[in-house]
Amino acid sequence: MWELLQIWILLLNLQNVGTITNLDFTVKSLKCGTITNLRFYS
């Protein structure tokens, strides 16, 4: 779980994703473990 969180934080820092909508989608993606969808959306 921590590895996914680190990837999520890294993506936020690299892509500057800061809206609540994107953040909510990212959290849902991480909960499902869909890293591919997360990268696609970002």
PDB file of N, CA, C and O in Angstrom, chain B, residues numbered from 101:
ATOM      1  N   MET B 101       0.832  -1.197   0.000  1.00  0.00           N
ATOM      2  CA  MET B 101       0.000   0.000   0.000  1.00  0.00           C
ATOM      3  C   MET B 101       0.874   1.257   0.000  1.00  0.00           C
ATOM      4  O   MET B 101       0.583   2.234  -0.691  1.00  0.00           O
ATOM      5  N   TRP B 102       1.947   1.211   0.788  1.00  0.00           N
ATOM      6  CA  TRP B 102       2.823   2.386   0.864  1.00  0.00           C
ATOM      7  C   TRP B 102       3.507   2.644  -0.463  1.00  0.00           C
ATOM      8  O   TRP B 102       3.757   3.793  -0.827  1.00  0.00           O
ATOM      9  N   GLU B 103       3.815   1.565  -1.195  1.00  0.00           N
ATOM     10  CA  GLU B 103       4.455   1.734  -2.499  1.00  0.00           C
ATOM     11  C   GLU B 103       3.515   2.466  -3.450  1.00  0.00           C
ATOM     12  O   GLU B 103       3.947   3.339  -4.203  1.00  0.00           O
ATOM     13  N   LEU B 104       2.236   2.116  -3.418  1.00  0.00           N
ATOM     14  CA  LEU B 104       1.253   2.786  -4.272  1.00  0.00           C
ATOM     15  C   LEU B 104       1.132   4.252  -3.886  1.00  0.00           C
ATOM     16  O   LEU B 104       1.010   5.122  -4.747  1.00  0.00           O
ATOM     17  N   LEU B 105       1.167   4.518  -2.588  1.00  0.00           N
ATOM     18  CA  LEU B 105       1.060   5.900  -2.109  1.00  0.00           C
ATOM     19  C   LEU B 105       2.251   6.723  -2.581  1.00  0.00           C
ATOM     20  O   LEU B 105       2.099   7.881  -2.969  1.00  0.00           O
ATOM     21  N   GLN B 106       3.433   6.123  -2.546  1.00  0.00           N
ATOM     22  CA  GLN B 106       4.635   6.823  -3.000  1.00  0.00           C
ATOM     23  C   GLN B 106       4.545   7.122  -4.487  1.00  0.00           C
ATOM     24  O   GLN B 106       4.919   8.210  -4.924  1.00  0.00           O
ATOM     25  N   ILE B 107       4.049   6.164  -5.273  1.00  0.00           N
ATOM     26  CA  ILE B 107       3.879   6.370  -6.716  1.00  0.00           C
ATOM     27  C   ILE B 107       2.877   7.495  -6.954  1.00  0.00           C
ATOM     28  O   ILE B 107       3.079   8.344  -7.823  1.00  0.00           O
ATOM     29  N   TRP B 108       1.794   7.493  -6.172  1.00  0.00           N
ATOM     30  CA  TRP B 108       0.759   8.520  -6.301  1.00  0.00           C
ATOM     31  C   TRP B 108       1.333   9.901  -6.018  1.00  0.00           C
ATOM     32  O   TRP B 108       1.082  10.847  -6.766  1.00  0.00           O
ATOM     33  N   ILE B 109       2.097  10.017  -4.946  1.00  0.00           N
ATOM     34  CA  ILE B 109       2.711  11.301  -4.592  1.00  0.00           C
ATOM     35  C   ILE B 109       3.688  11.741  -5.674  1.00  0.00           C
ATOM     36  O   ILE B 109       3.748  12.920  -6.024  1.00  0.00           O
ATOM     37  N   LEU B 110       4.453  10.789  -6.201  1.00  0.00           N
ATOM     38  CA  LEU B 110       5.416  11.097  -7.253  1.00  0.00           C
ATOM     39  C   LEU B 110       4.704  11.625  -8.490  1.00  0.00           C
ATOM     40  O   LEU B 110       5.146  12.600  -9.099  1.00  0.00           O
ATOM     41  N   LEU B 111       3.599  10.979  -8.863  1.00  0.00           N
ATOM     42  CA  LEU B 111       2.835  11.426 -10.027  1.00  0.00           C
ATOM     43  C   LEU B 111       2.260  12.816  -9.796  1.00  0.00           C
ATOM     44  O   LEU B 111       2.249  13.643 -10.708  1.00  0.00           O
ATOM     45  N   LEU B 112       1.787  13.077  -8.590  1.00  0.00           N
ATOM     46  CA  LEU B 112       1.243  14.401  -8.281  1.00  0.00           C
ATOM     47  C   LEU B 112       2.319  15.463  -8.426  1.00  0.00           C
ATOM     48  O   LEU B 112       2.068  16.543  -8.962  1.00  0.00           O
ATOM     49  N   ASN B 113       3.511  15.157  -7.950  1.00  0.00           N
ATOM     50  CA  ASN B 113       4.610  16.118  -8.015  1.00  0.00           C
ATOM     51  C   ASN B 113       5.063  16.340  -9.451  1.00  0.00           C
ATOM     52  O   ASN B 113       5.354  17.471  -9.842  1.00  0.00           O
ATOM     53  N   LEU B 114       5.125  15.273 -10.237  1.00  0.00           N
ATOM     54  CA  LEU B 114       5.613  15.383 -11.611  1.00  0.00           C
ATOM     55  C   LEU B 114       4.590  16.031 -12.532  1.00  0.00           C
ATOM     56  O   LEU B 114       4.952  16.807 -13.417  1.00  0.00           O
ATOM     57  N   GLN B 115       3.321  15.720 -12.329  1.00  0.00           N
ATOM     58  CA  GLN B 115       2.293  16.160 -13.270  1.00  0.00           C
ATOM     59  C   GLN B 115       1.512  17.369 -12.746  1.00  0.00           C
ATOM     60  O   GLN B 115       0.685  17.938 -13.459  1.00  0.00           O
ATOM     61  N   ASN B 116       1.782  17.756 -11.493  1.00  0.00           N
ATOM     62  CA  ASN B 116       1.085  18.897 -10.896  1.00  0.00           C
ATOM     63  C   ASN B 116      -0.428  18.712 -10.927  1.00  0.00           C
ATOM     64  O   ASN B 116      -1.167  19.637 -11.262  1.00  0.00           O
ATOM     65  N   VAL B 117      -0.881  17.517 -10.578  1.00  0.00           N
ATOM     66  CA  VAL B 117      -2.317  17.252 -10.520  1.00  0.00           C
ATOM     67  C   VAL B 117      -2.826  17.766  -9.181  1.00  0.00           C
ATOM     68  O   VAL B 117      -2.478  17.221  -8.133  1.00  0.00           O
ATOM     69  N   GLY B 118      -3.645  18.810  -9.207  1.00  0.00           N
ATOM     70  CA  GLY B 118      -4.038  19.423  -7.949  1.00  0.00           C
ATOM     71  C   GLY B 118      -5.526  19.603  -7.741  1.00  0.00           C
ATOM     72  O   GLY B 118      -5.931  20.096  -6.689  1.00  0.00           O
ATOM     73  N   THR B 119      -6.364  19.221  -8.704  1.00  0.00           N
ATOM     74  CA  THR B 119      -7.799  19.420  -8.529  1.00  0.00           C
ATOM     75  C   THR B 119      -8.402  18.312  -7.688  1.00  0.00           C
ATOM     76  O   THR B 119      -7.880  17.198  -7.646  1.00  0.00           O
ATOM     77  N   ILE B 120      -9.494  18.617  -7.024  1.00  0.00           N
ATOM     78  CA  ILE B 120     -10.156  17.636  -6.167  1.00  0.00           C
ATOM     79  C   ILE B 120     -10.648  16.452  -6.997  1.00  0.00           C
ATOM     80  O   ILE B 120     -10.590  15.310  -6.542  1.00  0.00           O
ATOM     81  N   THR B 121     -11.125  16.714  -8.193  1.00  0.00           N
ATOM     82  CA  THR B 121     -11.627  15.645  -9.052  1.00  0.00           C
ATOM     83  C   THR B 121     -10.520  14.664  -9.394  1.00  0.00           C
ATOM     84  O   THR B 121     -10.697  13.452  -9.271  1.00  0.00           O
ATOM     85  N   ASN B 122      -9.377  15.186  -9.822  1.00  0.00           N
ATOM     86  CA  ASN B 122      -8.251  14.320 -10.156  1.00  0.00           C
ATOM     87  C   ASN B 122      -7.766  13.558  -8.934  1.00  0.00           C
ATOM     88  O   ASN B 122      -7.424  12.378  -9.022  1.00  0.00           O
ATOM     89  N   LEU B 123      -7.737  14.237  -7.791  1.00  0.00           N
ATOM     90  CA  LEU B 123      -7.286  13.612  -6.555  1.00  0.00           C
ATOM     91  C   LEU B 123      -8.219  12.479  -6.162  1.00  0.00           C
ATOM     92  O   LEU B 123      -7.762  11.403  -5.777  1.00  0.00           O
ATOM     93  N   ASP B 124      -9.522  12.711  -6.257  1.00  0.00           N
ATOM     94  CA  ASP B 124     -10.509  11.695  -5.914  1.00  0.00           C
ATOM     95  C   ASP B 124     -10.370  10.491  -6.831  1.00  0.00           C
ATOM     96  O   ASP B 124     -10.421   9.350  -6.372  1.00  0.00           O
ATOM     97  N   PHE B 125     -10.195  10.736  -8.119  1.00  0.00           N
ATOM     98  CA  PHE B 125     -10.037   9.651  -9.082  1.00  0.00           C
ATOM     99  C   PHE B 125      -8.769   8.859  -8.789  1.00  0.00           C
ATOM    100  O   PHE B 125      -8.756   7.632  -8.883  1.00  0.00           O
ATOM    101  N   THR B 126      -7.713   9.567  -8.436  1.00  0.00           N
ATOM    102  CA  THR B 126      -6.434   8.922  -8.135  1.00  0.00           C
ATOM    103  C   THR B 126      -6.562   7.999  -6.935  1.00  0.00           C
ATOM    104  O   THR B 126      -6.064   6.874  -6.952  1.00  0.00           O
ATOM    105  N   VAL B 127      -7.232   8.477  -5.891  1.00  0.00           N
ATOM    106  CA  VAL B 127      -7.420   7.666  -4.687  1.00  0.00           C
ATOM    107  C   VAL B 127      -8.216   6.412  -5.012  1.00  0.00           C
ATOM    108  O   VAL B 127      -7.868   5.324  -4.554  1.00  0.00           O
ATOM    109  N   LYS B 128      -9.284   6.548  -5.799  1.00  0.00           N
ATOM    110  CA  LYS B 128     -10.092   5.394  -6.181  1.00  0.00           C
ATOM    111  C   LYS B 128      -9.272   4.412  -7.001  1.00  0.00           C
ATOM    112  O   LYS B 128      -9.406   3.199  -6.841  1.00  0.00           O
ATOM    113  N   SER B 129      -8.422   4.933  -7.881  1.00  0.00           N
ATOM    114  CA  SER B 129      -7.584   4.078  -8.712  1.00  0.00           C
ATOM    115  C   SER B 129      -6.604   3.292  -7.855  1.00  0.00           C
ATOM    116  O   SER B 129      -6.388   2.102  -8.082  1.00  0.00           O
ATOM    117  N   LEU B 130      -6.015   3.957  -6.874  1.00  0.00           N
ATOM    118  CA  LEU B 130      -5.052   3.289  -6.001  1.00  0.00           C
ATOM    119  C   LEU B 130      -5.735   2.215  -5.161  1.00  0.00           C
ATOM    120  O   LEU B 130      -5.158   1.156  -4.915  1.00  0.00           O
ATOM    121  N   LYS B 131      -6.954   2.486  -4.725  1.00  0.00           N
ATOM    122  CA  LYS B 131      -7.685   1.507  -3.922  1.00  0.00           C
ATOM    123  C   LYS B 131      -7.961   0.252  -4.735  1.00  0.00           C
ATOM    124  O   LYS B 131      -8.001  -0.852  -4.192  1.00  0.00           O
ATOM    125  N   CYS B 132      -8.151   0.425  -6.040  1.00  0.00           N
ATOM    126  CA  CYS B 132      -8.414  -0.709  -6.919  1.00  0.00           C
ATOM    127  C   CYS B 132      -7.108  -1.315  -7.426  1.00  0.00           C
ATOM    128  O   CYS B 132      -7.101  -2.401  -8.007  1.00  0.00           O
ATOM    129  N   GLY B 133      -6.010  -0.606  -7.200  1.00  0.00           N
ATOM    130  CA  GLY B 133      -4.717  -1.097  -7.639  1.00  0.00           C
ATOM    131  C   GLY B 133      -4.511  -0.965  -9.132  1.00  0.00           C
ATOM    132  O   GLY B 133      -3.724  -1.708  -9.719  1.00  0.00           O
ATOM    133  N   THR B 134      -5.215  -0.021  -9.759  1.00  0.00           N
ATOM    134  CA  THR B 134      -5.121   0.128 -11.209  1.00  0.00           C
ATOM    135  C   THR B 134      -4.125   1.219 -11.563  1.00  0.00           C
ATOM    136  O   THR B 134      -4.501   2.346 -11.884  1.00  0.00           O
ATOM    137  N   ILE B 135      -2.848   0.863 -11.499  1.00  0.00           N
ATOM    138  CA  ILE B 135      -1.798   1.833 -11.794  1.00  0.00           C
ATOM    139  C   ILE B 135      -1.862   2.258 -13.257  1.00  0.00           C
ATOM    140  O   ILE B 135      -1.581   3.411 -13.583  1.00  0.00           O
ATOM    141  N   THR B 136      -2.231   1.330 -14.138  1.00  0.00           N
ATOM    142  CA  THR B 136      -2.314   1.638 -15.565  1.00  0.00           C
ATOM    143  C   THR B 136      -3.344   2.733 -15.818  1.00  0.00           C
ATOM    144  O   THR B 136      -3.082   3.673 -16.569  1.00  0.00           O
ATOM    145  N   ASN B 137      -4.506   2.616 -15.198  1.00  0.00           N
ATOM    146  CA  ASN B 137      -5.546   3.626 -15.355  1.00  0.00           C
ATOM    147  C   ASN B 137      -5.099   4.954 -14.777  1.00  0.00           C
ATOM    148  O   ASN B 137      -5.427   6.014 -15.311  1.00  0.00           O
ATOM    149  N   LEU B 138      -4.352   4.898 -13.688  1.00  0.00           N
ATOM    150  CA  LEU B 138      -3.861   6.114 -13.051  1.00  0.00           C
ATOM    151  C   LEU B 138      -2.931   6.862 -13.995  1.00  0.00           C
ATOM    152  O   LEU B 138      -3.043   8.078 -14.152  1.00  0.00           O
ATOM    153  N   ARG B 139      -2.014   6.135 -14.624  1.00  0.00           N
ATOM    154  CA  ARG B 139      -1.072   6.749 -15.549  1.00  0.00           C
ATOM    155  C   ARG B 139      -1.799   7.284 -16.772  1.00  0.00           C
ATOM    156  O   ARG B 139      -1.474   8.360 -17.274  1.00  0.00           O
ATOM    157  N   PHE B 140      -2.779   6.534 -17.249  1.00  0.00           N
ATOM    158  CA  PHE B 140      -3.536   6.952 -18.425  1.00  0.00           C
ATOM    159  C   PHE B 140      -4.292   8.243 -18.134  1.00  0.00           C
ATOM    160  O   PHE B 140      -4.314   9.155 -18.961  1.00  0.00           O
ATOM    161  N   TYR B 141      -4.910   8.318 -16.958  1.00  0.00           N
ATOM    162  CA  TYR B 141      -5.693   9.489 -16.591  1.00  0.00           C
ATOM    163  C   TYR B 141      -4.801  10.705 -16.381  1.00  0.00           C
ATOM    164  O   TYR B 141      -5.158  11.823 -16.754  1.00  0.00           O
ATOM    165  N   SER B 142      -3.644  10.477 -15.783  1.00  0.00           N
ATOM    166  CA  SER B 142      -2.727  11.576 -15.512  1.00  0.00           C
ATOM    167  C   SER B 142      -2.127  12.090 -16.810  1.00  0.00           C
ATOM    168  O   SER B 142      -1.324  13.023 -16.791  1.00  0.00           O
TER     169      SER B 142
END
